[in-house]
Amino acid sequence: MQGAQVVARVAALLRLVGRKPEGMSTAGLVRESGLTRPTVHRLLASLAADGLLDHDQRTGNWILGPEIFLLGSVAAARFPFEDLARPSLRRLAEESGESAFYSIRRGHETVCVLREEGSFPVRSFVLHEGVRFPLGVASAGTAIMAFLADDERETILSGWERHAGDFAANHTETVVRRNLEQTRLAGYSVNPGLVLEGSWGMAAAVFDQLGRPIGALSLTGIEPRFRPERQAFLGKLLLEEAHRMSSAGLPQ
């Protein structure tokens, strides 16, 4: 049990550091992990000694180390997102002008793994590679959660505030249930600036061969670019590309 606890704590720290390219400070890791400062210091030092983390002397933040890159390069062969998702992202970005993203489901979270910048000069910076959101939060998480089995979806909703954490303030259970229903009806989700005011997103779920939602394609941008009269156009683009990817047989 002690060994398993250490592994869980190390994994949690690595995920927290990997949320943003600039990493996270020691104080932030203590706050977000819920661990004591001495424990965090001890684990960070061990991870740095093995090359899994680096300490940025300029900012004082902890950032992912070279060993993470090497491990990720090997693991990438099992998850060919670049080959399978990049063509769809490019078409979405070219046809819409917005930034396009592919996120995958990991447990009760979504993780952004790929992006393609659009031509429109004003962008939203809420989403980038490595960003994690609870299922039901942001457009990708809403698109995926909407098509989960009923019992799995209700299990998440039954403990919604704990699941959503800091996002629960704008993503109340009532709001989320309404968004999930609208997503099932339309086929795609719309996030009206709930993560960051003025930053909108839309997404469509990608399914595996058993019909389970395993990822989502999304478009993000500023509110004027996602007015109701344009949503149907963007939704059609997303659904077409999501269907194309679902038919390609993505890894589970």
N, C-alpha and C positions, 0 to 999 in steps of 0.2 A: 504493500500500500504506500509505503514511504517513497519507493522508487517511482511508482505511478504518479504520485503527487508532484514529484520534481519534474517529471516529463510534462505534465499538464501545465505547470507554472512556466516552464521554458517555452512551450508552444504558445502560451498566452502572450508572453513578452515579445516573441518573434512576430506574432500577428499584429500586436500594437505598434511595434516599430515599423512594420511594413505597410501601415495604413497610408502613409504619406512619403513621398520621395525624400523630404527633408528629415524624416525620422521623428523622434520624440525625446524630450528631455527626461532626465532621471525623475524629477518631480512629477512630470506627467505620467510616467510609467507607474510610479507609486500610487498616484491617484486613480488611474484607470484600472490597474490590476487588482487593487485592494490588498496588496501584499505590504509587509512592513518594509521600511527603507533598507535596513540591513540585509533582508532577504533579497530584495531587488538588486542591491549593490553586488552581493555575492554571485547571483546568477548572471548579471551583466558581465562581470569580470571573467567568469568561466566561459561564456559565449564568445567574448572578445578574444580570449586566449586561443580558442579553436577556430577563429576566423569567421564565425557566424555573424558577429556584429563588429562594427567599428565605432569609435568615439570621434565625432567630428570636433576637432579642436577649435574651429572657427565659431561654430554655433553652440557647442556644448551638447548637441543632440547625439543620441545613439542612432546609427543607421545600419542597414543590412550590409553584411560583410561579403568578401569574395567567395567564401565557401557556399553561401546561399546561391550565388550566381551559378557556380559549378554544379551544384545539386539540381538547380532548376533547369539547367541545360540538358542534363541527363533525363530528367522527368518529362521534359517537353515532348520527347518522342512518343510518350504514351497519350499525350493530350494535344493532338495536332490542330489546335484552334486557329493558328495562323493560316494553315492551308484551307480549313473548312469555313472559317468565319470572315477572313479578310476580304474575299471577293464581295460578299454581301455588304460589309461595312463600306467598302469603296463605292458601291452602287448607291447605297443610302445617302452617303455624304455628297456624292456628285449630283444626285437628283433632287435632294432637299436643300442643300447648302448648309445643313446643320452638322454638328459633331455627332458621329455615330459610335456606338459602343456595343461590346458583347460582354455579358456578365453570366457567370455560371452559378448554380446552386451548390452551396457547401453546408450541409445540415440545415439549420434554420437561418442561414444568411445567404446573401448574394455577394459575389466577389467580381469586380470588374477585371477582365483579363486582356481586353484589346480595345483600342480606340482608333478612329479615323477622323481627322479634322475636316470640317466642311469649309466652303468658300466664304460664308457670311463672316464679316470681320469682327462682329461682337459675339463673344462666346460665354457660355456658362462654365465655371470651373469647379462645380460640385463633384463631378465624376471624373475619375482618372484610374489608370491601372493600379490595382491593389486595394482600392476603396471597398470597404465592406458595409453593407446595410442589413438590418434584420429583414426577413421576409415580410412583405406587406408594406415596407417603407420604400419610397422612391418608385419610379415607374417600373423598373425591371423586377423588383421584389413584389410589386403588386401583380404584374403580369404572370409571374410564376405561381404565386400563392393562390391566385384566382382559379387555377386549374388543378390544384391538388385534390386528392380525394377528400370528400366531405369531412370524414372523421379526423384526418390529419389537419385540415384547415381549422376545424373547431377546437382541436387541442391547442393550437397556437393562440387562437383568439381567447380561449378560456383564461390564459395567463398573460393577457395582452400587455399590460403596463410593464411588467417585468421583462417581457420579451422585447418590447420596443425601446425601453430605457429612456434616454434623453429625447428620443423622437416622439414619445407618446404625447407630448404637449400639443403638437399640431396633428399628429396621426392618432386621434382618439379612436376608440373601438368603433364608435358610431360612424365616423368618417371613413375608416378603413372598410367596414362592412359595406358601406355604400359604394366605395370605389371598386371593391371586389365584384359586386353585383354588376356594376356598369361595365367592368372589364369583361365579364363572362358574356354579356349581351353584345358588346361591340366587337369582341375578339382582341382588342388592344387596350392598354391602360393609358390614363392621362394623369400626370402628377402636376397639379396647379400651384407650383411654388411652395409645397409643404415642407421641403427640406430647407430651401433658402428662398426667401421672398423674391419674386421676379424671375426666378430660374425654373423653367418648366421642362417637363420631359414626357415622352410617350414611349411605350414599349410593347413588344409582342413576344409571347413565349415560344421557345424552341423545345420540341419534344423528342424523346428517344423512340426506339422502335416499338416499345410497349405503350406508348401514348402518355408517358409521364413527363411533366415539365422539368427540364434539366438546365435551362438557360434562358436568356432573353436578349433580343436585339433592342436597342433603345436609341432615341434621338433626344438631344437636349439643346436648349437655347434660351433666349430671353422671351418673356411673355408675349410681346407683339408678334412673334413668329409662330405662335401656337394658338392663335385665335380660332374660334369654332369653325369659321369658314375654311380654314386650312387643315384642320384636324383630320377630316375625312381623307384628304390627299395623303397626308403623312401616315395615317393608319393603314391605308392601302399599300403603301410602299413597305411598311414594316411587316405586314401580314404576308406579302408575297415573298420577301426574303426569309422570313421565319419558316414558311412552308418549304422553301427551297433547302434550307439547312436541315430541317426535320427529315426531309426525304433522303438526305445524304448519309444518314446513319451515324450520328455523332456518338462518341464514347460516353458511357454513363458516368 
